[in-house]
Amino acid sequence: MSGVPRYSLLLTALFSRANHSACGLTPDDMIHRDLASWDLNSPLLPPQEDGWCNMPHVTVETYITPPEGYVLRYAEVIQRHHKRTPYSSNLFYQEDTRWECGTSPVQWQVTQTTTTIFQGPQKQPVVTSSCQFPQLTPEGFQRLYRPRGCTFISETYAKHSTLGRFYGTRLGISEAFTQRRRPSAVTNNPLTSQVASGLLQDALRTSFTTGPNGSAWKEHLQTVQGDGTFAALDGVSGIRPDDGEWTSALIIPSSYFDNLRARECHSMPLPCNLANSTLCVSPELAQMVYSVGNWEYSYLYRDAPGALEYSIRKFGVWMLELESHLRAAIAGKSQVRYRHNVAHDGSISSLLGFLQVSKMAWPGMGSEVAFELYERSGESWYVRVLWSGTVIETSTNLGRLDMVPADEFVQYIRSLIPSGEWLVQAC
């Protein structure tokens, strides 16, 4: 298997020549504005809405170069997809929002089409729309090409993307940044396509939510269901209290969170009742939804009694693959120098839960975690982990994951997952 990538790129999104030119040459002023709103020493999500919609990432301007003697030998990034339309299940019965996704072709394997192969039923009516629900929007594609770049990429533009160029330069492979040395993987739903991951353990999650270990969760449910927040939202949207699609979700505000965030991330107004234009979702009401969502993600992936075990079972396979990639790079058994994985908020949350990030919230659009493997003096190896462009802080004995000896990082993974066979049995 030496030198043979484990993955190949399955999905390539192609823009028109004009859009390629615009994305390649236009300065990305938004990124500098996003970074200015962040405390780069804090793993917390920023309070500004634009920060969640355009999460900070590895950049030349903010990157902390390791001390002299440390040589970057391998890097692997996992990133949440960028801006998109809401899921069809999260649309109101009647929408007043016009979504435009254009006609940029999307290439699936060897088939090129203006739609996706994952088309499904949608709620109607949606005011004139050229989009699928969900679908990456033009704003989302611009973000993928310019600031992060390696998500849905053609071979031609791989070495010109920001992350690709950034790590390609540091790995010494800028001029040979090909699929052989830069495989990519994506997850299996309408926005991305195929990645290995653990099996979701509903029984385990139930135990610390609505089950015997879920006292904190039950108290939370009583609070959010009794304070009038979601009754007010239903009054604006017209969603029926007995609508199973909206009320069956484990994450209480997930449908409203998705719908409202999608609007705000595309500079659209918050919704108003179609029969009464004075009855609208206020910014304060939207913020209540976001706050509830952040609490619930923190509870599920960090604070609950079984949160760590939940993350292990859900994302353990990926962590074992990461370990194998690090081992192969250290042993000189692989030519792959950089991998890019595209995922979803649940994947990023599971990873952060596995690493036991100090502070947890709902990961925003384009969230990324970067694993860097360094060699020092030709003798020792070290791992650094960046979350949203800055060194991640954890509550483990490893603490701040900044130049942690590689064997200690691998030992941490193995302390949670003794073997692949163990993980299969656990799931």
C-alpha atoms as one frame of an Amber mdcrd trajectory, in Angstrom:
protein
   0.000   0.000   0.000   3.079   2.253   0.108   2.454   5.518  -1.707  -1.132
   4.601  -2.578  -3.750   7.022  -1.231  -6.600   5.516   0.744  -9.146   7.822
  -0.847  -9.791   9.412  -4.169 -11.718  12.578  -4.807 -15.307  11.602  -5.548
 -16.926  14.970  -6.022 -15.740  17.952  -8.029 -17.711  21.162  -8.310 -16.883
  23.217 -11.362 -17.487  26.929 -11.810 -17.589  28.839 -15.024 -14.372  30.370
 -16.326 -15.595  33.800 -15.202 -16.288  32.619 -11.675 -12.925  30.882 -11.471
 -11.248  34.116 -12.463 -13.242  36.161  -9.996 -12.648  33.726  -7.117  -8.966
  33.505  -7.877  -8.245  37.214  -8.133 -10.665  39.009  -5.833  -9.182  39.740
  -2.351 -11.097  38.008   0.378 -11.783  40.965   2.622 -14.421  39.058   4.595
 -11.830  36.717   6.067  -9.878  39.608   7.589 -13.084  40.980   9.076 -13.931
  37.560  10.529 -10.519  37.150  12.115 -10.640  40.631  13.583 -13.754  39.651
  15.549 -12.052  36.669  17.176  -9.864  36.184  20.180  -7.442  33.823  18.457
  -6.347  32.352  21.794  -9.882  31.176  22.572 -11.498  27.973  21.244 -14.960
  29.471  21.763 -17.103  30.290  18.777 -17.303  34.062  18.267 -20.467  35.888
  19.298 -20.650  37.710  15.963 -23.021  36.067  13.495 -20.566  36.495  10.648
 -17.989  34.506  12.618 -20.261  31.460  12.745 -21.105  31.824   9.060 -17.434
  32.096   8.072 -15.360  30.310  10.663 -11.708  31.321  11.124  -9.159  28.991
   9.590  -5.484  28.485   8.904  -4.088  31.587   7.180  -0.665  32.997   6.408
  -1.460  36.065   8.499  -2.320  34.197  11.711  -0.277  31.001  11.379   2.261
  30.490  14.157   5.426  29.041  12.649   6.997  26.357  14.879  10.431  26.910
  16.392  13.492  26.332  14.252  14.305  22.662  13.761  10.693  21.454  13.375
   9.953  20.352   9.812   6.375  19.751   8.656   6.154  16.286   7.062   2.421
  15.607   6.871  -0.867  17.485   7.336  -4.480  16.320   7.450  -7.484  18.633
   7.587 -11.115  17.881   8.278 -13.538  20.669   7.444 -17.253  21.256   7.604
 -18.845  22.216   4.294 -19.570  25.894   3.797 -22.705  28.014   3.277 -25.786
  26.183   2.014 -29.539  26.290   1.759 -31.606  24.787   4.588 -32.587  21.129
   4.533 -35.989  20.593   2.963 -37.298  19.251   6.274 -36.393  22.592   7.871
 -38.334  24.793   5.463 -41.510  26.484   6.631 -44.793  25.415   5.057 -44.623
  28.635   3.082 -41.353  30.440   2.533 -40.924  34.095   1.622 -37.227  33.651
   0.876 -35.868  33.553  -2.661 -32.903  31.169  -2.941 -30.671  31.410  -6.014
 -28.024  28.789  -6.685 -27.346  29.515 -10.355 -26.587  26.885 -12.956 -22.964
  26.042 -12.183 -22.577  22.378 -13.119 -21.687  19.831 -10.459 -19.633  16.823
 -11.508 -20.487  13.578  -9.697 -17.922  10.904 -10.532 -17.953  11.061 -14.342
 -21.484  12.417 -14.688 -21.960  16.137 -15.157 -25.346  17.670 -14.399 -26.839
  20.933 -13.156 -28.467  19.117 -10.209 -27.342  16.449  -7.771 -27.804  12.695
  -7.675 -29.343  13.006  -4.215 -32.544  14.809  -5.132 -35.408  14.224  -2.750
 -38.852  15.565  -1.907 -39.100  19.218  -0.907 -41.703  21.230   0.884 -43.725
  23.529  -1.330 -44.248  26.238  -2.121 -40.812  27.837  -2.016 -40.745  31.249
  -3.639 -38.931  31.015  -6.974 -35.801  29.000  -6.327 -33.071  27.431  -8.446
 -31.720  25.474  -5.477 -31.963  22.043  -3.986 -32.517  21.762  -0.241 -29.836
  21.359   0.904 -27.305  22.630  -1.630 -24.130  24.654  -1.395 -24.871  28.187
  -2.514 -22.670  30.384  -4.732 -21.446  32.090  -1.544 -20.540  28.684  -0.164
 -18.629  27.747  -3.294 -16.710  31.020  -3.248 -15.641  30.281   0.295 -14.529
  26.805  -0.710 -12.417  28.063  -3.558 -10.877  31.111  -1.967 -10.248  30.869
   1.757 -10.285  27.109   2.236 -10.245  25.818  -1.280  -9.623  22.087  -0.923
 -13.186  20.943  -0.395 -14.794  20.443  -3.792 -11.797  20.987  -6.007 -10.738
  20.143  -9.509  -7.173  18.934 -10.037  -6.429  22.100 -12.002  -7.235  24.379
  -9.085  -5.976  22.262  -6.202  -2.565  23.878  -5.982  -4.075  27.368  -6.305
  -6.448  27.028  -3.356  -5.566  28.718  -0.097  -5.183  25.649   2.129  -3.625
  23.635  -0.668  -1.120  26.377  -1.447  -0.527  27.017   2.255   0.331  23.450
   3.190   1.773  22.608  -0.223   4.422  25.286   0.252   5.283  24.101   3.754
   5.395  20.468   2.682   7.554  21.247  -0.334   5.052  19.848  -2.851   3.496
  23.013  -4.289   4.478  22.127  -7.828   3.406  18.507  -7.489   0.208  18.947
  -5.550  -1.678  16.155  -7.263  -4.383  13.717  -6.226  -1.721  11.065  -5.597
  -0.122  13.213  -2.909  -3.302  15.038  -1.847  -6.276  12.626  -1.632  -9.613
  13.930  -0.396 -12.619  12.319   1.233 -16.174  13.532   1.677 -19.213  12.311
   3.610 -22.324  10.647   2.329 -25.255  13.031   2.081 -26.520  15.565  -0.470
 -23.714  18.025   0.302 -20.753  15.656   0.391 -19.980  12.077  -0.543 -18.269
   9.149   1.358 -16.078   8.961   4.438 -15.468   6.185   6.949 -17.104   6.848
  10.298 -18.383   5.017  13.337 -21.906   3.782  13.820 -24.290   6.101  15.579
 -25.292   4.622  18.890 -28.822   5.851  19.516 -29.177   3.730  22.652 -26.103
   5.332  24.222 -27.271   8.830  23.379 -30.741   8.088  24.701 -29.257   6.986
  28.030 -27.915  10.481  28.782 -30.768  12.445  27.206 -34.214  10.980  27.780
 -32.926   7.900  29.627 -31.826   7.196  33.210 -28.702   9.419  33.034 -30.472
  12.343  31.413 -31.656  14.426  34.364 -29.840  17.551  33.105 -31.272  17.048
  29.624 -34.819  16.578  30.910 -34.570  19.706  33.008 -33.311  21.551  29.942
 -36.281  20.331  27.897 -38.741  21.559  30.484 -37.085  24.965  30.481 -36.952
  25.534  26.721 -40.414  24.139  26.150 -41.943  26.267  28.882 -40.358  29.685
  28.327 -42.419  30.504  25.236 -39.470  30.787  22.816 -40.572  28.080  20.427
 -44.247  28.912  20.751 -43.336  32.384  19.523 -41.376  30.900  16.635 -44.284
  28.634  15.706 -46.520  31.669  15.702 -44.350  33.324  13.059 -43.637  30.267
  10.931 -47.012  28.578  11.175 -45.383  25.269  12.103 -47.870  23.008  13.856
 -46.905  21.720  17.331 -47.749  18.179  16.196 -45.494  18.326  13.105 -43.301
  15.257  13.571 -40.525  16.495  11.278 -39.969  19.503  13.505 -40.705  18.039
  16.940 -39.020  14.628  16.612 -35.484  16.008  16.321 -33.297  15.341  19.339
 -31.763  18.792  19.080 -34.756  20.931  20.060 -33.950  24.013  17.936 -32.298
  22.190  15.019 -34.945  23.007  12.406 -35.227  26.664  13.401 -31.455  26.881
  13.883 -30.877  25.615  10.338 -33.520  27.842   8.753 -32.561  31.043  10.574
 -28.808  30.542  10.311 -29.076  29.870   6.570 -30.911  33.161   6.114 -28.482
  35.173   8.193 -25.432  33.577   6.592 -26.717  34.852   3.236 -27.653  38.330
   4.507 -31.364  37.568   4.205 -33.915  39.068   6.583 -35.301  36.982   9.409
 -38.763  35.611   8.582 -42.115  37.259   9.168 -45.559  35.721   9.283 -46.990
  35.730   5.753 -50.427  36.756   7.009 -49.126  39.416   9.395 -45.957  41.171
   8.268 -45.564  42.843  11.662 -45.125  39.464  13.376 -41.467  38.624  12.790
 -38.569  36.709  14.310 -36.483  39.297  16.128 -32.667  39.100  16.369 -33.114
  38.457  20.101 -35.447  35.528  19.430 -33.020  34.086  16.863 -30.191  34.419
  19.378 -32.236  32.402  21.867 -32.390  29.586  19.303 -28.639  29.729  18.760
 -27.928  29.736  22.486 -30.117  26.672  23.047 -28.411  24.908  20.130 -24.942
  25.656  21.488 -25.900  24.330  24.930 -27.280  21.131  23.445 -24.216  20.482
  21.267 -21.950  21.080  24.251 -24.006  18.687  26.359 -24.174  15.928  23.731
 -20.495  15.974  22.810 -18.698  17.181  25.955 -20.771  17.548  29.102 -23.091
  14.527  29.275 -22.090  11.484  31.373 -21.583   9.362  28.232 -20.454  12.121
  25.838 -16.888  10.862  25.402 -17.989   7.287  24.757 -20.559   8.619  22.300
 -17.849  10.461  20.337 -15.581   7.401  20.439 -18.230   5.174  18.908 -19.379
   7.755  16.429 -15.975   8.889  15.125 -13.538   6.240  16.292 -12.965   4.713
  12.867 -11.826   8.057  11.486  -9.420   8.508  14.396  -7.918   5.076  13.748
  -7.418   6.043  10.108  -5.746   9.282  11.181  -3.439   7.252  13.399  -2.554
   4.975  10.483  -1.771   8.010   8.322   0.555   9.419  10.987   2.301   6.081
  11.435   2.769   5.676   7.683   4.243   9.163   7.378   6.648   8.567  10.264
   7.744   5.210   8.842   8.187   6.671   5.350   5.701   4.177   3.920   3.416
   6.681   2.178   3.947   9.339  -0.441   0.803  11.157   0.665   1.747  14.445
   2.295  -1.678  16.061   2.697  -5.257  14.842   3.076  -8.445  16.884   3.108
 -11.695  15.509   4.533 -15.053  17.205   4.054 -17.652  16.614   6.731 -20.629
  18.008   8.621 -21.220  19.691  11.962 -21.917  16.336  13.619 -18.568  15.009
  12.404 -16.626  18.043  13.621 -18.485  17.867  16.953 -17.636  14.183  17.365
 -13.982  14.896  16.648 -13.895  17.757  19.148 -15.596  15.482  21.652 -13.002
  12.761  21.046 -10.176  15.262  21.579 -12.068  16.651  24.631 -11.902  20.275
  23.549 -12.044  22.595  26.555 -15.021  24.607  25.317 -17.652  23.290  22.950
 -20.379  24.892  20.830 -22.188  24.190  17.556 -19.447  24.284  14.848 -20.054
  26.981  12.248 -19.764  26.967   8.475 -16.343  25.978   7.210 -15.134  24.850
  10.662 -11.832  23.029  10.358  -9.445  20.976  12.438  -5.900  20.564  11.120
  -3.475  17.863  12.259   0.184  18.638  11.582   3.019  16.120  11.907   6.519
  17.509  12.458   9.960  15.913  12.462  12.701  17.406  14.618  16.395  16.926
  13.979  15.684  13.740  12.051  15.029  11.880  15.287  11.727  12.755  16.992
   8.169  13.391  15.806   5.513  15.769  17.092   1.832  16.513  16.475   0.167
  19.906  16.547  -3.618  20.299  16.257  -5.251  23.541  15.105  -8.952  24.268
  15.671 -10.191  27.212  13.597  -6.622  28.261  12.937  -5.295  28.259  16.496
  -3.834  25.551  18.733  -6.624  23.552  20.356  -7.034  23.502  24.126  -8.226
  20.221  25.636  -9.175  19.011  29.094  -7.022  15.881  28.714  -3.616  15.268
  30.268  -2.156  16.389  26.931  -3.618  19.842  27.518  -2.764  22.219  24.707
  -2.019  20.121  21.618   1.059  22.056  20.614   4.021  19.910  19.575   2.868
  16.872  21.519   5.238  13.912  21.043   3.646  11.772  18.322   3.825   8.605
  20.391   1.891  10.327  23.197  -0.796  11.491  20.775  -1.121   7.990  19.327
  -1.194   6.566  22.848  -4.112   8.873  23.643  -6.062   7.517  20.665  -5.282
   3.948  21.716  -6.277   4.656  25.310  -9.793   5.295  24.003  -9.777   2.715
  21.174  -7.551  -0.281  21.991  -8.093  -1.800  18.551 -10.326  -1.814  15.527
 -11.804  -5.097  16.687 -12.662  -3.537  20.025 -14.444  -0.679  18.284 -16.500
  -3.058  16.132 -17.629  -4.893  19.237 -18.390  -1.624  21.046 -20.616  -0.487
  18.190
